[in-house]
């Protein structure tokens, strides 16, 4: 591997870290029996995060709801 290739890879990775836009998102869910769950996330990929949270809740027989209910 040439020196230029290594430097280019390092430069790309450093630029990638500087351009990340993390957001804080709050999701709400309910488990079977009415147990309310608040999930506070810090992510750079909203679609992936919500799908993973939904997957976990559905696997445990819960559901994802709108954010307006539990935050008050």
SVG drawing of the C-alpha trace seen along z (x, -y; Angstrom):
<svg xmlns="http://www.w3.org/2000/svg" viewBox="-52 -19 56 30">
<polyline fill="none" stroke="black" stroke-width="0.4" points="0.0,0.0 1.4,-3.4 1.9,-6.3 -0.6,-8.4 -3.3,-5.8 -2.7,-5.7 -2.8,-9.5 -5.9,-9.7 -7.7,-7.2 -6.7,-9.1 -7.9,-12.4 -11.3,-10.9 -11.8,-9.4 -11.0,-12.7 -13.3,-14.6 -16.1,-12.1 -15.8,-12.6 -16.0,-16.3 -19.1,-16.2 -21.2,-13.9 -24.4,-15.5 -25.6,-13.8 -29.1,-14.5 -30.8,-13.7 -34.1,-12.1 -36.7,-10.9 -38.9,-7.9 -41.8,-6.5 -43.1,-3.0 -45.5,-0.8 -45.0,2.8 -47.7,5.3 -49.5,4.4 -49.2,0.7 -45.6,0.2 -44.4,-3.1 -40.9,-3.3 -38.9,-6.4 -35.8,-5.9 -33.4,-8.8 -31.1,-8.4 -28.1,-10.2 -27.6,-9.2 -26.5,-10.2 -28.8,-7.9 -32.5,-8.4 -34.0,-5.7 -31.7,-3.0 -32.2,-4.0 -36.0,-4.0 -36.1,-0.7 -33.9,1.0 -36.0,-0.4 -39.2,0.7 -37.7,4.2 -36.8,4.5 -40.2,3.3 -42.1,5.6 -39.9,8.6 -40.9,8.0 -44.6,7.5 -44.6,3.8 -45.2,0.9 -43.7,-2.5 -45.9,-5.5 -45.9,-9.2 -43.6,-11.3 -46.4,-13.6 -47.8,-11.3 -45.0,-10.6 -42.8,-13.7 -45.1,-15.7"/>
</svg>
